[in-house]
Amino acid sequence: MTIFFSTASVIIVEQHRLALHQSRLAESVNPYNPVYQNTIASISRSIAQQASLLASLDGFYFLIGVAICGGLFAARQKQID
């Protein structure tokens, strides 16, 4: 019986503390908070950098494909005029 009471008490305390911490954290996350704005700007810059890197990799993969196709075409030719 004591185990049930202690388990229920811990669950109630955890739920209360969860609500408290969630409301405290939610207060600081609003679009007018400068820390929030700086964090969003930093995430945006990071996404732009990653997109730029991925676009460069796509360009290199395209050039690799062109080089392979050109190499295969050159290898199939019997003679070079």
MODELLER restraints for C-alpha pairs under 7 A, 6 or more apart:
rsr = mdl.restraints
at = mdl.atoms
rsr.add(forms.Gaussian(group=physical.xy_distance, feature=features.Distance(at['CA:29:A'], at['CA:36:A']), mean=6.25, stdev=0.5))
rsr.add(forms.Gaussian(group=physical.xy_distance, feature=features.Distance(at['CA:30:A'], at['CA:36:A']), mean=6.86, stdev=0.5))
rsr.add(forms.Gaussian(group=physical.xy_distance, feature=features.Distance(at['CA:31:A'], at['CA:37:A']), mean=6.45, stdev=0.5))
